[in-house]
Amino acid sequence: MAQEGKKKKNFFKEVRAELKKVIWPTPKQLANGTVAVITIVLITALIVFVLDLCFDMINSYGINNLKERVESSQKVVDNPAHGEEGHVHDENENVDTEVPIDEGTGAETPTDESPEAE
């Protein structure tokens, strides 16, 4: 235990000796350094803020606008008043299919594609 106490004492003596070797800044140097650091941080924050605004505008006016155009072009609906024939079928939309009819009975013949085949 005595040896451990000696090590601690020597450690603190060495720390004190090293701190005496340090050249401490004057108050004027400290103020100049502080102002320089704060200025650089504010300039960097301003640059990041401006870039964030630019990317947000690009996103809202560019990518989202393009997305809306693509979605609206996929939602073409039949409009007989204007003579438009284009229609995009949705996966969930019922699509007319031909069902073969048995000539002898006049009844529909189930196929693999029709719901009656289940």
Secondary structure in CASP SS format (residue, H / E / C, confidence):
PFRMAT SS
TARGET T0000
AUTHOR 0000-0000-0000
METHOD secondary structure of the structure
MODEL  1
M C 1.00
A H 1.00
Q H 1.00
E H 1.00
G H 1.00
K H 1.00
K H 1.00
K H 1.00
K H 1.00
N H 1.00
F H 1.00
F H 1.00
K H 1.00
E H 1.00
V H 1.00
R H 1.00
A H 1.00
E H 1.00
L H 1.00
K H 1.00
K H 1.00
V C 1.00
I C 1.00
W C 1.00
P C 1.00
T C 1.00
P H 1.00
K H 1.00
Q H 1.00
L H 1.00
A H 1.00
N H 1.00
G H 1.00
T H 1.00
V H 1.00
A H 1.00
V H 1.00
I H 1.00
T H 1.00
I H 1.00
V H 1.00
L H 1.00
I H 1.00
T H 1.00
A H 1.00
L H 1.00
I H 1.00
V H 1.00
F H 1.00
V H 1.00
L H 1.00
D H 1.00
L H 1.00
C H 1.00
F H 1.00
D H 1.00
M H 1.00
I H 1.00
N H 1.00
S H 1.00
Y H 1.00
G H 1.00
I H 1.00
N H 1.00
N H 1.00
L H 1.00
K H 1.00
E H 1.00
R H 1.00
V H 1.00
E H 1.00
S H 1.00
S H 1.00
Q H 1.00
K C 1.00
V C 1.00
V C 1.00
D C 1.00
N E 1.00
P H 1.00
A H 1.00
H H 1.00
G C 1.00
E E 1.00
E C 1.00
G C 1.00
H C 1.00
V C 1.00
H C 1.00
D C 1.00
E C 1.00
N C 1.00
E C 1.00
N C 1.00
V C 1.00
D C 1.00
T C 1.00
E C 1.00
V C 1.00
P C 1.00
I E 1.00
D C 1.00
E C 1.00
G C 1.00
T C 1.00
G C 1.00
A C 1.00
E E 1.00
T C 1.00
P C 1.00
T C 1.00
D C 1.00
E C 1.00
S C 1.00
P H 1.00
E H 1.00
A H 1.00
E C 1.00
END
